[in-house]
Amino acid sequence: MRPTVEDELSVRRTLSRLARALDERDAAAVADVFADDGRYVAAGVAYAGRDGFAALCARHGDAIVTHASAHPVVEVDGDGATVRSFAMRMHTHLADMPVRRTPVITWLGYTTDELRRHGDGWKLVSRVELPWADDVLSMFATDDSGAR
């Protein structure tokens, strides 16, 4: 079913809040966008609850991490919504900062999100990262010179 403009904007806002919280490694803010029974599945590992979301936020060590997504397709069915988006994750490692000032793409794929209407907004029930099947990262530059 096609979502109302209000529902689509609210769903997208929830996903934007998640990306910002992940970039800032704010486990409390990550937990805030999820329903109490929500989970995030990345690289085959499921993260759930405040402790799980803290582990999710800490998994990239000291790297500066940027999460980006595009082309979300939002489907709403009553009090549930499903979103599939293109997504990528970029890292800039602090130890590399004097040498490399540009982020390196470390993950490309899709996310599938399940959300539930909650009060006057939406909460994530599930996010699953689905990497692209082949080695697409090899198609991108691996150093600042643009060399592959």
C-alpha positions as CSV (number, residue, x, y, z in Angstrom):
1,M,0.0,0.0,0.0
2,R,1.3,3.5,-0.8
3,P,2.2,5.4,2.3
4,T,0.8,8.8,3.2
5,V,3.2,11.7,2.9
6,E,3.2,12.0,6.7
7,D,4.0,8.3,7.2
8,E,6.8,8.2,4.6
9,L,8.4,11.3,6.1
10,S,8.1,9.9,9.6
11,V,9.6,6.5,8.5
12,R,12.5,8.3,6.7
13,R,13.1,10.5,9.8
14,T,13.4,7.4,11.9
15,L,16.0,5.9,9.5
16,S,17.9,9.2,9.4
17,R,18.0,9.3,13.2
18,L,19.4,5.7,13.2
19,A,22.2,6.7,10.7
20,R,23.1,9.7,12.8
21,A,23.1,7.7,16.0
22,L,25.4,5.1,14.4
23,D,27.8,7.7,13.1
24,E,28.0,9.3,16.6
25,R,28.2,5.8,18.3
26,D,25.3,6.8,20.5
27,A,24.0,3.5,21.7
28,A,21.2,5.1,23.7
29,A,20.0,7.0,20.6
30,V,20.2,3.7,18.5
31,A,18.1,2.0,21.1
32,D,15.6,4.9,21.0
33,V,14.7,4.3,17.4
34,F,14.1,0.6,17.9
35,A,11.1,-1.1,19.5
36,D,11.8,-2.9,22.7
37,D,12.0,-6.2,20.8
38,G,14.0,-4.7,17.9
39,R,17.2,-6.1,16.4
40,Y,19.9,-5.1,14.0
41,V,21.6,-7.8,11.9
42,A,25.0,-7.0,10.4
43,A,27.5,-9.5,9.0
44,G,25.3,-12.3,10.3
45,V,25.4,-11.1,13.9
46,A,22.2,-9.9,15.6
47,Y,22.4,-7.0,18.0
48,A,19.5,-6.3,20.3
49,G,18.8,-4.4,23.5
50,R,20.9,-1.7,25.0
51,D,23.9,-3.9,25.5
52,G,23.7,-5.2,22.0
53,F,23.4,-1.7,20.5
54,A,26.4,-0.6,22.5
55,A,28.4,-3.5,21.0
56,L,27.1,-2.5,17.5
57,C,28.3,1.0,18.0
58,A,31.7,-0.1,19.3
59,R,32.5,-2.6,16.6
60,H,34.4,-0.3,14.3
61,G,37.1,0.7,16.9
62,D,38.6,4.1,16.5
63,A,37.5,4.7,12.9
64,I,35.3,7.7,12.0
65,V,32.3,5.9,10.4
66,T,29.7,7.4,8.1
67,H,26.6,5.5,7.2
68,A,24.8,6.6,4.0
69,S,21.7,5.3,2.3
70,A,19.7,6.2,-0.8
71,H,16.7,5.3,-2.8
72,P,14.5,4.1,0.0
73,V,11.3,2.4,-1.1
74,V,8.7,2.7,1.7
75,E,5.7,0.4,1.8
76,V,3.1,0.8,4.6
77,D,0.5,-1.8,5.5
78,G,-1.6,-0.5,8.4
79,D,0.7,-0.2,11.4
80,G,3.7,-1.8,9.8
81,A,6.1,-0.6,7.2
82,T,8.9,-2.1,5.2
83,V,11.8,-0.1,3.6
84,R,14.5,-1.3,1.3
85,S,17.4,1.0,0.6
86,F,20.8,1.1,-1.0
87,A,23.4,1.6,1.7
88,M,27.1,2.0,2.2
89,R,29.5,2.5,5.1
90,M,32.7,4.5,4.9
91,H,35.6,4.5,7.4
92,T,38.4,7.0,8.0
93,H,40.9,5.5,10.5
94,L,42.3,8.0,12.9
95,A,45.8,6.5,12.6
96,D,45.6,7.3,8.8
97,M,44.5,10.9,9.2
98,P,47.9,12.5,8.3
99,V,48.0,10.4,5.2
100,R,44.5,9.7,4.1
101,R,41.8,12.3,4.7
102,T,39.1,10.7,2.6
103,P,36.9,7.9,3.8
104,V,37.2,4.4,2.4
105,I,34.1,2.6,1.4
106,T,34.1,-0.6,3.5
107,W,30.6,-2.0,2.9
108,L,28.0,-1.7,0.0
109,G,24.7,-3.4,-0.2
110,Y,21.1,-3.0,0.8
111,T,19.2,-2.7,4.1
112,T,15.8,-4.1,4.7
113,D,14.0,-2.4,7.5
114,E,10.8,-3.4,9.3
115,L,9.0,-0.7,11.3
116,R,6.0,-0.6,13.5
117,R,3.8,2.4,14.2
118,H,4.5,3.6,17.8
119,G,2.6,6.5,19.3
120,D,2.9,9.4,16.8
121,G,5.9,8.0,15.0
122,W,7.6,4.8,13.9
123,K,10.1,2.4,15.6
124,L,12.3,-0.1,14.0
125,V,11.6,-3.8,14.6
126,S,14.4,-5.1,12.4
127,R,17.2,-3.9,10.2
128,V,19.1,-6.5,8.2
129,E,22.1,-5.6,6.1
130,L,22.4,-7.5,2.9
131,P,25.8,-7.1,1.2
132,W,26.1,-7.2,-2.6
133,A,27.0,-10.6,-3.8
134,D,30.2,-10.0,-5.6
135,D,33.4,-8.1,-4.6
136,V,32.0,-4.6,-5.6
137,L,34.5,-2.9,-3.4
138,S,37.3,-3.8,-5.8
139,M,35.7,-1.5,-8.3
140,F,36.4,1.6,-6.1
141,A,39.6,3.5,-5.5
142,T,41.6,2.2,-2.6
143,D,43.9,5.2,-2.0
144,D,43.9,9.0,-2.4
145,S,45.5,8.9,-5.8
146,G,42.5,7.1,-7.3
147,A,44.5,4.0,-8.0
148,R,42.8,0.7,-7.6
